[in-house]
């Protein structure tokens, strides 16, 4: 089933069949619902998330098992699973109902103080990294290898650099990528969120209030949580984020590599599909500017 076929009407039918106590509540689309899942608001106090493809179904059981454990040890709100739907003829994948979290997506104009926002996000990540990671799920397909080696995407990244020859500084991009691959992770595995982007954060009154969507969470290398240093932060706030997280040079280099990979793939995909790079791909990920500009920033700002 394609993402475009996941509609409010479908959700209403699923609720009627499996959770009739909620079937009369209104189902409405959310502002941005990401790639892995299609998300709707259910009434005023819940949300419904349905995997957009078969590759994302493993995230359902993971979130139901681990999110309640993580939530008890974190300083900000994260989604609370309430019920799990089962595959059916109407929808062939498992799906979830969560407690609704109030807030807005943190566009630059909605953030009261970007430096403070950077510090608050770093504090959240510090708390996440302190959670006991024993028995947690190691990085793998369920997390799209977030938490694993950035070198997992070595061939794809080098191919994208070659394909964009003449549009980006290929030599510098290769240098940045080589540095990321060579800075191998040798620390203790920690819990990672895996997709720290503006679309997975919420603000209330301009301040960070919640972190959502733990579908890419795993146990491994925290460098995959660093790309927001380029996709949202800039200038002083970028340095504030790095200092507050206390990142060493190797982790920063790998995080820079993750940011480069993300932006390269977005530009390459947009060109391959015939879409301009300022189309909604980067907007749907909550980036402050388009992927080409992010690449330039990554290459210029270490």
Buried (B, 14 or more C-beta within 10 A) or exposed (E): BEBEEBEBEBBBBBBEBBBEEBBEBEBEEBEBBBBBBBBBBBEEEBBBBBBBEEEBBBBBBBBBEBBEEBBEEBEBBBBBBBBBBEEBEBBEBBBBBBEBBEBBBBEEEBBEEBBBBBBBBBBBBBBBBEBEBEEBBEBBEBBBBBBBBBBBBBEEBBBBBEBBEEEBBBEBBBEBBBBBBEBEBEEEBBBBBBBBBBBBBBBBEBBBBBBBBBBBBBBBBBBBBBBBBBBBBBEEBBBBBBEBBEBEEBBBBBBBBBBBBBBBBBBBBBBEEEEEBBBEBBBBBBBBBBBBBBBBBBBEEE
